[in-house]
Amino acid sequence: MNENKLETISNLFEGKEIRSVWDSEKEDYYFSVVDVIGVLTDSVEPRKYWSVLKNRLKKEGSELTTKCSQLKMKAPDGKIRLRDALDTKGIFRLIESVPSPKAEPFKLWLAGLGSERVDEVFDPEIAIKRAVDYYRKKGYSDQWIEARLKGILNRNKLTDVWKEGGISKDYEYGILTNEIYKEWSGMKASEYKTYKGIRKESLRDNMTDIEIALTDLGEIATRELAKEHKPYGLEQNKAIAKMGGNVSKVARDNLEQKLGKSVISNQNKLNYQYLD
């Protein structure tokens, strides 16, 4: 498989996360075997269950174990690790080896999943609806979701303007983003994540309404300033990004003065806790 054509995503079955990788060339999913085992068996140690089952299948001469791929997926601790994964056909065969009352509902869910993902290519609105459903299941309000989706759109508009200004490398986008964050929040994006106690998770998905509003304001201001002043290259764009971040800083200072407290929160939306 060509890894640059793989997109790591998460799917939910009965509210439980099943890590998966989408292969756009084959138009098929590759699912974490351990996650599927966990859903089917409700085992507290699905990794151990899979280890025992895998050994049994090898002794029986099953081809299923040889069809397992080792793919990079995010572990619960936020780190990326290699995990046993099977494509959709392989998962159907795996289900036959795991006695479970959830087998039939899971098969139906699995059968519809692939077609939904392909349909998104032809109708992007399906992807938007899926994102909205995902955030709702996570407990986010419709107001928060609306602001989040608008933020994604505004972010894309900003990166388009940066491209016109000679920005082309990923690390340059990161530097400019940090200039905006540092100016209004006093922290780089990585420091902000540490403050909130998150690692690989999206920073914006763990922000309050006010934090998102200030982030969006800084990026919108940066975009409009860049369109007006037409900076070119990293250094000129850094100066504009700092100006845009300052617009948010002024708004933050004004609001905090009236509230009498900081609007920067260390709270996150995680339903789990990292253990060092």
C-alpha positions, 0 to 999 in steps of 0.5 A: 500500500502507498501510505500517502494514500492512507487516511487515519480516521476513527469510526464509532460503533455503538459509541465505541471508537474503532480506529481505521485507515482509509485506502483511497486507492483501494477504496477500502477501510483497514480496521484495528483488529484489537478495537473490533475484538473489544467491541464484539467481546466487551473484553477488558483485555482485547489485545490478549484475546486477539493474541490467543485467537491469533495463535489458534488461527495459525495452528488451524492454518487460517490465512487470516493471520497472514493477511494482517497488515501492520499500520500506524494508528494512534494509541490511547496515550496519544502516541502513534504505534503499529497495530494489526489491521484487516481490510473489510473482507478480512474483518468479516472473516474475523467475525466468524471466528469470534462468537458474539451476539453483536456479530450481525449488527456489526456486519450491517454497520460494516457493510454500510461504512465503505459505501458511505465513505465513497459516497462522500467523494461525490457528495461532500455534504455527506462528509459535513453531516458525518462531522456534525454527527460525530461532534454531537455524539461527543456532546458538543452543542450545535452552537459550538459545532457551527463555530467549529465548521466556520473556523475550518472554512476561515482557516482554509481561506487564510492558508490560501492567502499565505500560499499567494504570499510565498508560503509553501512548507508545512513548518512555515504554516506552523510558524505563522500559526504560532505567531498568531497564538503567541500574540493573543494567548501568550503560548505557542500551539504546542504549549497551549496543548500542554496547558490543556493536558492534551497531546495529539488531539485537536487543540480547537476541539478542546477550546471553549466558545470564547477561545475559538472566537479569539482564535478565529478572530486572529486568523481572520484579521491576519487574512485581511491584513495580508490581503491588504499589505500583500507580504511575501515570504516568511518574515513579512508574513510573520509580522502580519500574523503578529498584527492579526494576533494582536487584534485578538489580544486587544479583544481578549484584554477588553473582555477579561477586564470586564469579566475580572478573570482570564478567558484562557481555560485549561479544561479539555474535552477528553473522556480519558486521562493520560498517565505518565 
